[in-house]
Amino acid sequence: MIILGIDPGIAITGYGVIEKKGSQLRPIQYGAVETKAGIPTPRRLKLIYDAFHQLFSTYQPDHVSIEKLFFNRNVTTAFTVGQARGVMILAAEEHGLPVFEYTPLQVKQAVVGYGNAEKHQVQEMVKMLLHLQEIPKPDDVADALGIAITHAHAYQWQHMMNQGSK
């Protein structure tokens, strides 16, 4: 199974593509889609949308996992990130890809095993689980890989539970 994880943003959106075979996880590609401040928001959204169309076409994931928004500070930022998140979800839908959403708490629990884990703990576990030489930068990229790992674990668990109930 190929999973494309997304840490949504308007300036920087991290993405991580991993492959899950049995219990093994392998990184395929990861990076960031960046848009510059000062560009009108509609143009930035189009750039993000086009970039994700290209990523979906190139890597042909089976599933897309994206972080659920959780903001308690800047409402304006939340709206803009929500718009960016929406165009990513739309691009996935246009490619016929199922989208799964995870909260930061779910990511921490799945990757570290502890819901109050610090950001650096999650990043270190991403590095370890994917056998990377270093923590991917910027942070959004490591976060996106963590979201993909979360889906790999959650989907496996859901699949096992469904098999057990038959």
C-alpha angles and dihedrals in degrees: 000000000000116000126190111202121199133199099192125220140142098230097030126015115185120211133185129186117201136172122222117202112172105312094335122105121198128183114232102176139335138179144116138279107218132191124189125243112248094044109113112262095242090056092047090051091051091051091052092045092051092046092054092047086056094046092050091048094047100045100026096209121200092216138017120213121192134180116253112236117257116176129160099165124041112035093186091056090047091055093048093047088047089056091050090048089051094056090049091052090047091052090050091050091050088055091049092245123152113236122213122191128210133185122228088251091056090049092051092048094047097044102034102017091234125091094208094052118142120244092251090054091056091048092050091050091049088053092048098043092050095039093237123168092227142002109279116248140252098042090242089068094054088046091053091051088050090053090051090049089049090056092047089056096039094047092048090050093047091048092050091048092050091049091050093053094056 
